[in-house]
Amino acid sequence: MKICWFFTVFFWIQSSDFAVASDGENKKLIDSAYSGGVIRVIVKLNIAYELEATLKDDSTRQAQRTNIKEAQDRLIEFLQNQGAQVSRVSSQSPYIVTEVDGPTLEKLLERDDVLRVQDDQPQGLVQ
């Protein structure tokens, strides 16, 4: 069931406009992390990315995967140094699912290699 939900969210993110959050959205997320102790979030890396189906050949796909992995590795190192738990990483997309506390979330939101951080809770899924 968790895997199915993960792929549902993954494809929803892939097809949605995962734009930079407003200050109000970030504040709500930070408040939630401080009040709840730890929250689970989806982090989109700030790197060039296209859906693999739109890439013209295998070497281009592999180059993109390498760029994604390198960016993810840098962010994972930061998260682990902060004591955060990394839950999911995809080799084909620039997203990481992690559990963070308030101070770590604030640092995460300040990083240049992070485009957006979003709460990993279902948001009124269409039935």
Backbone bond lengths (Angstrom), bond angles and torsions (degrees), N, CA, C in turn:
res aa  C-N    CA-C-N  psi(-1)  N-CA   C-N-CA  omega(-1)  CA-C   N-CA-C  phi
1 M - - - 1.444 - - 1.527 111.40 -
2 K 1.352 117.89 -41.74 1.459 120.64 179.55 1.523 111.02 -62.93
3 I 1.326 117.38 -40.18 1.456 120.65 -179.07 1.525 109.92 -64.50
4 C 1.315 117.10 -43.63 1.461 121.54 178.42 1.526 110.18 -59.48
5 W 1.323 117.69 -46.32 1.465 121.56 179.63 1.508 110.06 -63.11
6 F 1.343 117.83 -41.33 1.458 121.33 179.61 1.519 110.31 -59.18
7 F 1.332 117.65 -46.20 1.461 119.66 -179.09 1.522 111.79 -68.53
8 T 1.320 117.75 -33.15 1.464 120.42 175.27 1.525 109.74 -61.20
9 V 1.316 116.46 -48.41 1.468 120.78 178.81 1.521 109.98 -64.94
10 F 1.328 117.38 -42.06 1.457 121.59 -179.27 1.526 110.44 -57.93
11 F 1.325 117.64 -48.74 1.460 119.72 -178.64 1.519 111.93 -71.29
12 W 1.325 117.59 -31.19 1.465 120.23 175.11 1.525 109.76 -63.90
13 I 1.327 117.05 -43.04 1.460 120.92 179.01 1.522 109.66 -65.34
14 Q 1.316 116.79 -43.09 1.462 120.29 -179.16 1.524 111.16 -58.50
15 S 1.325 117.28 -36.62 1.452 120.79 -175.31 1.523 112.86 -94.00
16 S 1.318 118.02 -7.93 1.461 120.26 -177.28 1.517 111.09 -98.68
17 D 1.302 115.05 167.89 1.453 121.17 175.98 1.522 106.98 -87.57
18 F 1.314 116.16 94.10 1.462 122.18 -177.41 1.518 107.68 -84.41
19 A 1.329 116.22 62.56 1.463 122.24 -174.60 1.523 110.51 -74.93
20 V 1.320 114.29 168.60 1.450 120.93 178.61 1.522 109.26 -61.82
21 A 1.315 116.61 135.45 1.464 121.97 -178.25 1.520 110.48 -72.79
22 S 1.314 114.88 153.48 1.463 119.55 175.08 1.520 109.55 -75.93
23 D 1.331 115.86 164.12 1.463 120.03 177.52 1.524 110.55 -59.82
24 G 1.332 117.32 -35.95 1.466 121.05 178.65 1.517 112.41 -64.34
25 E 1.337 116.17 -41.22 1.462 120.05 177.73 1.525 110.75 -65.16
26 N 1.326 115.80 -42.94 1.467 119.41 178.71 1.522 111.19 -64.10
27 K 1.323 117.32 -39.83 1.472 121.00 179.63 1.528 110.41 -62.46
28 K 1.335 117.23 -43.31 1.471 120.37 177.77 1.522 110.69 -60.99
29 L 1.311 116.37 -41.00 1.459 121.04 179.35 1.525 110.91 -64.99
30 I 1.331 116.57 -44.89 1.470 120.99 178.48 1.524 110.56 -62.74
31 D 1.329 117.40 -45.14 1.468 120.92 178.33 1.523 111.07 -58.94
32 S 1.323 115.79 -41.34 1.467 120.61 178.81 1.528 111.03 -63.21
33 A 1.324 116.76 -40.82 1.469 120.48 179.86 1.522 110.87 -65.98
34 Y 1.326 117.08 -41.32 1.470 119.77 179.99 1.527 111.44 -69.86
35 S 1.327 117.19 -36.70 1.468 118.85 -178.38 1.520 112.56 -79.46
36 G 1.336 117.05 -30.49 1.458 120.74 -177.40 1.508 114.60 -95.91
37 G 1.312 117.63 -7.75 1.458 120.59 -179.24 1.513 112.30 89.91
38 V 1.318 117.00 -59.36 1.458 122.96 179.26 1.519 107.67 -143.83
39 I 1.341 116.33 137.45 1.465 119.79 174.79 1.523 109.54 -127.77
40 R 1.305 114.86 155.90 1.458 121.36 178.66 1.525 108.19 -97.15
41 V 1.347 116.01 128.85 1.454 120.99 -176.80 1.533 111.19 -132.61
42 I 1.330 114.62 157.54 1.457 122.28 172.45 1.525 106.48 -104.47
43 V 1.322 116.26 126.64 1.456 121.99 -178.74 1.530 108.23 -110.18
44 K 1.334 116.52 126.24 1.464 120.58 173.26 1.518 108.04 -101.00
45 L 1.321 115.24 124.80 1.457 121.12 179.62 1.524 110.65 -74.06
46 N 1.300 116.10 148.69 1.459 122.84 -179.36 1.530 109.38 -91.14
47 I 1.343 115.20 72.09 1.470 120.91 178.49 1.525 108.64 -135.93
48 A 1.331 115.30 158.83 1.466 119.84 176.15 1.525 108.72 -63.53
49 Y 1.340 115.67 137.41 1.454 119.58 -176.10 1.522 110.10 -156.39
50 E 1.326 115.23 137.64 1.459 122.12 171.45 1.522 107.86 -133.06
51 L 1.329 116.43 150.25 1.456 119.47 174.71 1.525 108.76 -56.64
52 E 1.318 116.28 138.68 1.466 119.70 -176.48 1.520 112.84 -59.53
53 A 1.314 117.98 -33.00 1.464 121.20 -178.92 1.527 112.00 -63.07
54 T 1.331 116.59 -22.21 1.463 119.87 -179.22 1.532 112.91 -91.94
55 L 1.316 117.50 -8.21 1.459 120.80 179.99 1.523 110.01 -79.66
56 K 1.335 116.41 144.25 1.463 120.35 -167.85 1.520 116.34 -77.79
57 D 1.332 118.39 -26.05 1.463 118.55 -177.80 1.533 111.25 -155.23
58 D 1.326 114.71 171.81 1.469 121.08 -176.81 1.519 112.57 -63.23
59 S 1.332 118.35 -36.90 1.462 119.82 -178.42 1.535 110.74 -67.38
60 T 1.317 117.36 -35.24 1.463 121.08 176.90 1.524 110.13 -68.14
61 R 1.336 116.26 -42.39 1.467 120.23 177.26 1.530 110.58 -61.74
62 Q 1.332 116.56 -43.39 1.467 120.18 -179.28 1.524 111.01 -66.11
63 A 1.320 117.41 -38.96 1.468 120.58 178.37 1.534 109.82 -63.31
64 Q 1.332 116.59 -41.33 1.462 119.43 178.41 1.526 110.50 -64.54
65 R 1.325 117.12 -43.74 1.474 120.38 178.65 1.530 111.28 -60.48
66 T 1.325 116.98 -39.19 1.470 120.94 178.33 1.528 110.13 -63.75
67 N 1.331 117.37 -44.95 1.469 120.82 177.60 1.517 111.62 -60.89
68 I 1.330 116.28 -41.54 1.467 120.99 178.91 1.522 110.02 -63.03
69 K 1.338 116.78 -47.45 1.466 120.51 -178.01 1.523 111.53 -61.65
70 E 1.330 117.16 -43.07 1.463 120.20 179.85 1.528 111.27 -62.54
71 A 1.334 116.68 -43.06 1.473 120.61 178.66 1.527 110.39 -66.44
72 Q 1.332 116.66 -41.56 1.463 120.15 178.46 1.525 110.98 -63.83
73 D 1.314 116.87 -42.51 1.471 120.18 -179.91 1.525 111.54 -59.62
74 R 1.338 116.90 -41.92 1.472 120.15 178.51 1.526 110.83 -62.82
75 L 1.336 115.84 -44.04 1.464 119.32 -178.79 1.531 111.20 -69.95
76 I 1.309 117.34 -39.73 1.467 120.85 178.25 1.526 110.57 -61.72
77 E 1.325 117.29 -40.90 1.465 120.39 177.39 1.530 110.19 -59.72
78 F 1.338 116.59 -45.89 1.464 120.74 177.10 1.533 110.52 -58.89
79 L 1.331 116.77 -48.53 1.466 120.81 -177.49 1.525 111.43 -61.58
80 Q 1.325 117.22 -44.39 1.460 120.49 179.58 1.524 111.36 -64.50
81 N 1.319 117.33 -36.69 1.466 120.47 176.63 1.523 111.83 -65.82
82 Q 1.321 117.28 -23.88 1.458 122.49 177.64 1.536 111.56 -88.82
83 G 1.328 116.73 -5.33 1.457 120.77 -179.32 1.521 113.46 86.25
84 A 1.332 116.84 13.13 1.470 120.70 -179.84 1.524 110.38 -79.92
85 Q 1.323 115.04 153.82 1.451 122.58 178.31 1.527 108.79 -101.58
86 V 1.338 118.14 119.49 1.461 122.15 176.73 1.518 107.50 -87.65
87 S 1.342 116.09 123.68 1.463 121.28 -175.28 1.518 113.73 -94.06
88 R 1.334 116.66 -44.58 1.463 120.63 -175.98 1.523 110.10 -145.07
89 V 1.346 113.91 143.35 1.458 121.53 175.66 1.528 106.06 -139.32
90 S 1.318 117.21 137.99 1.455 121.62 177.76 1.520 109.46 -112.75
91 S 1.325 116.92 134.83 1.461 120.10 179.47 1.521 112.14 -76.69
92 Q 1.330 117.37 -11.60 1.454 120.70 -174.27 1.523 114.43 -111.13
93 S 1.311 117.75 -0.66 1.462 119.75 179.94 1.526 110.01 -145.66
94 P 1.327 116.72 153.90 1.472 120.56 -174.54 1.526 113.76 -86.48
95 Y 1.321 116.49 51.62 1.464 121.55 -178.68 1.515 110.29 -125.61
96 I 1.327 114.75 147.45 1.464 122.33 173.93 1.518 106.71 -134.58
97 V 1.321 116.73 136.61 1.462 121.68 173.37 1.521 106.44 -104.88
98 T 1.324 116.34 127.03 1.460 120.72 -174.98 1.520 110.76 -145.29
99 E 1.300 115.92 161.48 1.466 122.30 175.95 1.520 107.59 -111.76
100 V 1.340 115.65 123.80 1.462 120.74 -175.07 1.522 111.82 -131.76
101 D 1.332 115.13 155.25 1.463 120.57 172.58 1.532 108.52 -94.26
102 G 1.320 117.07 177.98 1.463 122.21 -176.89 1.520 114.08 -57.53
103 P 1.344 118.91 -53.17 1.463 119.56 -179.29 1.538 113.25 -60.53
104 T 1.327 116.52 -39.64 1.464 119.88 179.06 1.521 110.68 -67.04
105 L 1.323 117.13 -39.92 1.460 120.85 178.06 1.523 110.90 -60.97
106 E 1.316 117.27 -43.59 1.466 119.67 179.09 1.526 111.21 -61.27
107 K 1.328 117.02 -42.56 1.467 120.52 177.82 1.528 110.84 -65.08
108 L 1.327 116.23 -39.75 1.457 122.08 179.65 1.529 111.00 -61.07
109 L 1.318 116.46 -42.63 1.464 121.27 -178.97 1.529 112.29 -67.76
110 E 1.309 117.99 -20.49 1.465 122.33 -179.82 1.528 113.02 -87.75
111 R 1.315 117.57 -11.17 1.467 120.81 -175.15 1.526 111.52 -73.63
112 D 1.329 115.47 139.11 1.466 121.54 178.12 1.521 112.50 -69.57
113 D 1.337 117.07 -26.07 1.463 119.46 -178.39 1.526 113.23 -87.11
114 V 1.333 116.93 7.21 1.468 122.07 177.14 1.520 108.19 -112.89
115 L 1.342 115.93 122.03 1.460 120.70 178.95 1.523 110.93 -84.69
116 R 1.340 116.04 -41.82 1.460 120.07 -177.28 1.516 110.05 -158.23
117 V 1.330 114.41 151.01 1.462 122.09 173.21 1.523 106.15 -126.01
118 Q 1.319 116.12 130.15 1.462 121.36 -177.35 1.518 110.21 -131.02
119 D 1.309 115.97 142.08 1.460 121.77 176.63 1.524 109.12 -58.17
120 D 1.315 117.59 135.35 1.470 122.07 179.56 1.520 109.82 -94.09
121 Q 1.303 115.09 58.26 1.465 122.17 176.27 1.523 107.94 -124.81
122 P 1.329 118.29 140.84 1.466 119.44 177.78 1.519 110.54 -55.22
123 Q 1.328 116.18 134.70 1.461 121.87 -177.14 1.515 109.58 -116.41
124 G 1.303 117.82 74.09 1.458 121.29 175.85 1.520 112.60 59.66
125 L 1.323 116.67 58.45 1.461 120.24 179.59 1.519 110.53 -63.34
126 V 1.321 115.80 142.88 1.468 121.86 178.98 1.520 109.15 -73.13
127 Q 1.302 116.13 136.27 1.463 120.38 -178.16 1.498 111.43 -97.54
